[in-house]
Amino acid sequence: MPPARVAALYDIHGNLPALEAVLGEVRAARVDRIVVGGDVVPGPMPRESLACLLDLEVPVQFIQGNGDREVVAPTGAVPEPFREALRWNAGQLSAEEHARLAGWPPTLRITIDGVGDVLFCHATPRNDTEIFTRNTPDDRLLPIFGALDVALAVCGHTHMAFDRMVGRVRVVNAGSVGMPFGEPGAYWLLLGPHVELRRTAYDFAKAADRVRATDYPQAEEFAARNILAPPAEAAILAAFAHAELT
């Protein structure tokens, strides 16, 4: 029997306080399944965040994000300022946890009662790094999404939630649980029977203190820019306009 309610959690990035707050609302929503859409790591509490997800009583399915991939198998494509954080995250995880992240598939397809067939990917169905936003012209997206035989495609990667049509396919970005752009909070998606973009508020000051108490190399920056005062969405949209699909 297809699940009736599914929570999609994307781009957690080791922000355990945000994840804990979201899971409180996920439990209240009585979901049948959770899909984690990539980038559980890197971040300040990688091992704890993964353990939290693996310990849930609800079935959880994972797909791999570019952050997960770069932590377990660095390609050198990540700019130098971010490599220390990747190495630190890699050192926090056991060999078994490395193997787990490495084994996550790039996409996942589920039929959800009342929604239909849903394709989950991290960035786009064809890779985990492509950038597009609510403003990307349809003609750039139709070759990627237009021929999909699903009712809905769910993505993440850019850390900004949106809901738009690309041809006949509804494309929804679930937003970011742990590193949002825009108003502070933890963003996620509830599916079934409707498509609901959610934002969960939590104790940002306490969460920032918990991050600062870790040994994460970028703990202070993470607390300030990813929890207390994330970059404005308009500024990120302008920056991504130079890097999005062409």
Buried (B, 14 or more C-beta within 10 A) or exposed (E): EBBBBBBBBBBBBBBBBBBBBBBEBBEEBEBBBBBBBBBBBBBBBBBBBBEBBEEEEBEBBBBBBBBBBBBBEEEEEBEEEBEEBBBBBBEBBEEEBBEBBEEBEBBBBBEBBEBEBBBBBBBBBEEBBBBBBBEBEEEEBEEBBEEBEBBBBBBBBBBBBBBBEBEEBBBBBBBBBBBBBBEBBBBBBBBBEEBBBBBBEBEBEEBBEBBBEBEBBBBEEBBBBBBBEBBEBEEBBEEBEEEBBE
